[in-house]
Amino acid sequence: MCVLHTVAALPAVFDPLLREEAPGVRPYHMVDESLLADTIAYGPLPRTTARLASHIAQAEAAGARAVLVTCSSIGPAAEQARALVDIPVLRVDAPMAAEAIRTGPRIGVLATLSSTLEPTAELIRRQAADAGARIELTTSTCEGAYRARTEGRPEEHDALIAAEARRLAAGHDVLVLAQASMAAALRSPGADGGELGVPVLTSPRSGTAQLAALASPPPDGHGTART
């Protein structure tokens, strides 16, 4: 299995989850931070989609049975790449979006990047429409948090997210943290929302679980599933 990131710190986040969710699988990580950098600077570009598709094709050629794309900002590009390969290409935020819709109609989506906010919001709207669910969606960008993280101030990053999450929680049934890199920021409130009073959904664990569901042993039965 291939896990494709646009943030260099994320392999360390997903490695323990992969060990828990898919023991016996030998995943490998691919990191290309330029995919996110270009998306932040210029928005979605055909060349970014083409580069992502090339990475996925290389993973397939190397024997990967599936690719998990952990960056929500390039989620739409991951969907477009599916038509170019014969293996599953998974969006890390897809299970999170489905869970948000099941949890309640008033959904708040929080991101530190505007480039991530709309792809995640659009995914939730699309899944809600497919399910025939009526939702009220509110989005918010946590100003300053992304810069704090990239400049080496993780405590400030987490504090800004926590403060905005507290504000956004009022009047909503569920909060969605749009980026995998935000998952640790609200660890203290816990998976059920804790002091926020509403569930807080993050993508790493549920995104990994969908990869694990594809990781059954190969038909020859000779031990560890292929990557």
C-alpha positions in Angstrom: 0.0 0.0 0.0 1.2 3.5 -0.8 0.3 6.5 1.5 0.9 9.8 -0.4 1.4 13.0 1.6 2.0 16.7 0.9 3.3 17.4 4.4 6.6 15.9 5.5 5.5 15.4 9.1 2.5 13.2 8.3 4.3 9.8 7.8 4.9 9.9 11.5 1.2 10.5 12.2 0.0 7.6 9.9 2.7 5.0 10.8 1.2 4.1 14.2 -2.3 4.1 12.8 -1.3 1.7 10.0 0.3 -0.6 12.6 -3.0 -0.6 14.5 -5.4 -0.8 11.7 -3.5 -3.0 9.2 -1.0 -5.1 11.0 1.0 -7.3 8.6 0.8 -4.8 5.8 4.0 -3.1 4.6 3.0 0.4 3.6 5.4 2.9 2.2 5.1 6.6 2.2 5.6 9.1 -0.7 5.9 12.8 0.1 5.7 15.7 -2.4 5.2 19.0 -0.6 5.2 20.9 -3.9 1.7 19.6 -4.7 0.3 21.4 -1.7 2.6 24.5 -2.1 1.4 25.0 -5.7 -2.3 24.5 -4.7 -1.9 27.1 -1.9 -0.2 29.6 -4.3 -2.2 29.1 -7.5 -5.3 27.0 -6.7 -6.1 23.7 -8.4 -4.0 23.4 -11.5 -4.0 20.7 -14.3 -0.3 20.3 -13.9 -0.7 19.5 -10.2 -3.3 16.9 -11.0 -1.0 15.5 -13.7 1.9 15.2 -11.2 -0.3 13.5 -8.6 -1.5 11.1 -11.3 2.1 10.4 -12.2 3.0 9.5 -8.6 0.0 7.2 -8.3 0.9 5.5 -11.6 4.4 5.0 -10.3 3.0 3.4 -7.1 0.9 1.1 -9.1 3.8 0.1 -11.3 5.8 -0.6 -8.1 3.2 -3.1 -7.0 1.0 -1.0 -4.7 -2.5 -2.4 -4.3 -4.0 1.0 -3.4 -3.0 4.6 -2.7 -4.3 6.7 0.1 -4.0 10.5 -0.5 -3.8 12.2 2.9 -4.1 15.8 1.6 -7.6 17.1 1.5 -6.6 20.1 -0.6 -5.8 17.8 -3.5 -8.7 15.4 -2.9 -10.4 16.4 -6.1 -7.2 15.7 -8.1 -7.1 12.3 -6.4 -10.6 11.6 -7.7 -9.6 12.6 -11.2 -6.6 10.3 -11.1 -8.8 7.2 -10.4 -9.7 7.0 -14.1 -6.0 6.7 -15.0 -5.0 3.6 -12.9 -6.4 0.2 -12.1 -6.0 0.4 -8.3 -8.2 2.2 -5.7 -7.2 5.8 -5.0 -8.7 6.9 -1.7 -9.4 10.3 -0.2 -8.4 10.5 3.4 -11.4 12.7 4.2 -14.1 10.7 2.6 -15.1 8.5 5.6 -14.9 11.7 7.8 -17.4 13.5 5.5 -19.8 10.5 5.6 -19.6 10.4 9.4 -20.3 14.1 9.7 -23.5 13.7 7.7 -24.6 10.8 9.9 -23.9 12.8 13.1 -26.1 15.7 12.5 -27.4 18.3 10.0 -25.5 21.3 11.4 -21.9 20.8 10.3 -19.0 23.1 11.0 -15.8 22.7 9.0 -12.6 24.2 10.2 -9.3 24.4 8.3 -6.0 26.4 8.5 -5.9 26.7 4.8 -8.5 28.1 2.5 -7.3 25.7 -0.2 -8.5 22.8 1.9 -11.8 24.4 3.1 -13.7 24.2 -0.2 -12.6 20.7 -1.3 -13.8 19.3 2.1 -17.0 21.3 2.1 -17.8 20.3 -1.5 -17.2 16.7 -0.6 -19.6 16.9 2.4 -22.2 18.6 0.2 -21.9 16.0 -2.5 -22.1 13.1 -0.1 -25.1 14.7 1.6 -26.9 15.1 -1.8 -26.1 11.5 -2.7 -27.6 10.4 0.6 -30.6 12.6 0.3 -29.6 14.4 3.6 -30.3 18.1 4.3 -27.5 19.8 6.0 -26.4 23.3 7.1 -22.7 23.8 6.5 -20.6 26.5 8.1 -16.9 26.9 7.2 -14.1 28.8 8.9 -10.4 29.3 8.3 -8.3 29.5 11.4 -6.2 32.5 10.6 -2.5 32.3 11.6 -2.5 28.7 12.5 -0.9 27.4 9.3 1.9 30.0 9.5 2.5 29.1 13.1 3.0 25.5 12.2 5.3 26.1 9.2 7.4 28.5 11.3 7.9 26.0 14.1 5.3 27.2 16.7 3.1 24.1 17.2 1.7 25.2 20.5 0.4 28.4 18.9 -1.0 26.4 16.0 -2.9 24.1 18.4 -4.1 27.0 20.5 -5.5 28.9 17.6 -7.3 25.9 16.3 -8.7 25.2 19.8 -10.0 28.7 20.2 -11.7 28.8 16.8 -13.2 25.3 17.4 -14.7 26.6 20.6 -16.3 29.5 18.8 -17.5 27.3 15.9 -18.9 24.6 18.1 -21.8 26.8 19.3 -24.9 26.1 17.2 -23.4 23.0 15.5 -24.0 19.3 15.8 -20.5 18.3 14.7 -17.1 19.8 13.9 -14.9 18.6 11.1 -11.2 19.3 11.1 -10.4 19.4 7.4 -6.7 18.7 7.4 -5.0 15.6 8.7 -2.3 17.8 10.2 -4.9 19.3 12.5 -5.8 16.0 14.2 -3.6 16.5 17.3 -4.7 20.0 18.0 -7.8 19.0 19.9 -6.5 15.9 21.5 -7.3 17.0 25.0 -11.1 17.4 24.4 -11.1 13.8 23.2 -12.9 12.0 20.4 -16.3 12.9 21.7 -15.7 16.6 21.7 -15.1 16.9 25.4 -15.4 20.5 26.6 -16.6 21.6 23.2 -19.9 19.6 23.7 -20.0 18.3 20.2 -18.2 15.5 18.3 -14.9 16.5 16.6 -14.0 14.5 13.5 -10.6 14.1 12.1 -9.4 12.2 9.1 -6.3 10.1 9.9 -7.8 7.1 11.7 -10.9 6.7 9.6 -8.9 7.4 6.4 -6.5 4.7 7.4 -9.3 2.3 8.1 -10.5 2.4 4.6 -7.1 1.5 3.4 -6.9 -1.3 5.9 -10.2 -2.7 4.5 -8.4 -3.4 1.2 -5.4 -5.0 2.8 -6.6 -8.6 2.8 -3.8 -11.2 2.1 -3.2 -11.9 -1.6 -4.9 -15.0 -3.2 -1.7 -17.1 -3.1 -1.9 -17.1 0.7 1.8 -16.8 1.2 1.8 -14.5 4.2 2.0 -10.7 4.3 -0.2 -8.7 2.0 1.6 -6.8 -0.7 2.1 -3.1 -0.3 
